[in-house]
Amino acid sequence: MRIPFLFTLHKFRKFLFLLKHYTGYTVTNNVISSNNNGGVLFTNNSSGSFSNNTLSNNSVFGISLNTSNFVLSQANTISTNSGSGIIINGSGNNINNQVIFGNNQNGVFVQSGNKNSILNNSIYNNSDFGIKLGLSANDSQQAPTLNTFYTWQDMTALPNIKGGTTIQGALSSTPNQKYKIQFFANSTLANREGKRYLGEIVDSTDFSGNTDFLANLKDAVL
């Protein structure tokens, strides 16, 4: 199924799109705004291409995922919605490469479900949290504690070594598991979300669920 929407759509009574059981659709280059209940609702194993859309000024949410194993990996801009930018109720979803800012609640709210992956996004200036986990959602994953060890920049250095940042931290979570930890920077100390991607590491917890790590992020200057 192909839905070649290529124009500005707004001010619908409820959702602009309700994508249910659909596969193979293409929704691209739209402005989805000012809807009374939300921008787009994905449900019941829908899959397709959803890219380069702007979802803004919708009530309740920009995007709601009431499904599992959904992949949202093509870039969209999700901003200034009255509720959260993205709400997830499901497991095994992947949210990547989205720009999520200025929403009146959270950037991403995992209301229920587990094993949801939220990586490589630019999330900033949301009123509450960048990413909020509901009670028992995503196994109530704890965020690692971090300490910036040092950061440096030398524009006269060799072309492939312009600077870097080292971050020391600790993670306490499920024992004997491997974790990908991503690092981000923001323009102000007041915004503790994740606007600019710096780099990532993969580390494993020990039998007690703990690990200490030292991340050397080449060319990543705070």
N, C-alpha and C positions, 0 to 999 in steps of 0.2 A: 504494500500500500504506500502510495506517495502523496504527501500533502504539500504542494509547492506554495506555501504562503510566503509572499514576498512584499507585504505591505503592512502599514501600521494598523494594529487592531487594539481597541480599547473600549472601556465602558460597557462591558457585558454584565449581565445580572449576577452570574456566579463565577464559574471558571471560564477563562478564555478557551482552554483546551482540556478535555477529559480524555486521556489516552488509555483505553482499556482493551486489553487483548490484542492491540494492534502491533504488527511487526513490519519492519521494512519501510517505515514512514520517513519522510524528510521534512523537518520544520526548521527553517533557517532565515536569518536576516529580518526578524520581526521586532517590533516594539510592542511589548505586552504590558499594558499599564491600566491603572485605575479600575480594576475589577473589584467587586464587592466582597468576594470570598477568597480570592487568591489568583495567581497567575496561571500555573499549569499543575494539574494533578495527574501523576502517573500511577497506574494501578494494575494489578493482575497480569504481571509478566509481559508488559509491553516492551518493545525494543525497536530501536531505529536511530536515525540521525537527528540530533537536536543541537544546533550550533549557531553561534554568532547572533543570538537573540538578546535583547535587553528587556529585563523584567523589573519594573519599577512602579512604585506608588500603588501597589496592590494591597488590599486589606488582608490580614491574617498571614499570608506567606507569598513568596515569589514562586517557589517550586515545592510541591509536596510529593514525596515518594511513599506510597502505600503499597509497596511491593518488595520483593527480594531479588538479589542477584542482578540488579540494574546497574548499568554502566553509564555514567554521565561524564564523559572525558573530553568532549569538544567544547571549546571556550564559549562561555556566555557571561553577561554582566548582570548581576542580581543586586539591586540597590534600592534604598529608600522605601522599602516595603513596611507596612505598619506593624507586622509581626516579625517573624524570623525570615531570613533569606531563603533557607532550605530547611524543611522539616522531614525527618526520616522516621518511618514506622515499618521496619522490616530488617532483614539480615542479609549480609553478604553484598551490600551495595558498594559501588565505587564512585566517589566524587572527586574528580581531578580537573585541574586546569580552569577553574572558575574564578571570576573576580567578584567578590562578595563584600559590599561595604555599605555603610550608612543605613542599615536596617534598624528599625525601632526596638527590636529585641535582640536576638542572636544572629550571628552569621549563619551557622549551621546548628540545628537542634536535633540531636538523636533522641527522639522521644521514647522509642522502644526498639529492640532488636540487638543483635550481636554481630561481630565480625564485619562491621562497616568500615571501609577504608576511605579516609579523607586526606588526600595527599596532593602536593604541588599546586595548592590554591593560593590566591592572594586575598586574605581576609583581614579587614581593618575598619576602624571607626564605626563599629556596631555598638548599640547602646548598652547591651548586657555583656555577653561573651562572644568571642570569636567562634568557638565550638563548645556547645553545652551538651553534656550527657545526662539523660534522664535517669531516674532511679533504676539501677541494675542494667541499664543499657550499655552495650559494648563492654559487658562485664565490669562496669564502673571503673574503667581503666584510669589509673592515676597518672598524672603528668610527671615527668622527671623533674628533679630539682637541678638547677643550672647555675654555673658561675663562670663569667667571662674571664678566662685566664689571661689572654692578651690579644690585642689586635694591632696590626701594623700595615703601613702602606709606603711604598717607595716607587715613585713614578720613574726613577732613573734605573731601576733594576732591569734584569733581563725581561724581554717581552712576555715570556710565559710565567713570570713570577712577579706580579705587581703588588702583592700584599697577601694578607690572610688573617684569620681569626682562629684562636684555639679556645674551645669551650669545655670546661670540666663539669661533670654532672653525675647524678646517681638516679637509677630507676628501680622502683620496688613494684613488682607485679607478679604474674603467674610464674611459678618455678619452671626452669628448664624449657624456656620458650625463646624464640628468636624475634627481635623487634627491630623495625625500621624507625629511626628517630630523625625527624627533619628539623632544621633550624631556620628561623626567620628573623628579620629585623623590621623595626618600625621607625617612623620619622620622629616620634616623641616618646618619652618615657611613660606618659599617661596612657598610651595605647598599647596594651600588652596582648596583642593579637598576632597577626602574621602577614605583613604586607609584602615584604621582599624576601624571596627565597635565597638562602645562603648555601645550603648543602645538606648532606645527610650521612648517617652512618647506620650500620647494622650491628647490633650487639645481642648477646644472649644472657638471660638471667641464670643464676646458679640454683642449686636445689632448694634454697630458701626464698627464691624469687627476687634476688637483688643483683645488681650489677653497677659497678663504677666505670665510667667511660671518659675518654679524652678525645674530643673531636677536633681534628686539624682541618680547617676549611680553607683550602687554597683559593686565593683571589677574592675571598669574601671579607670585605671590610665594613665594619659597623659605622 
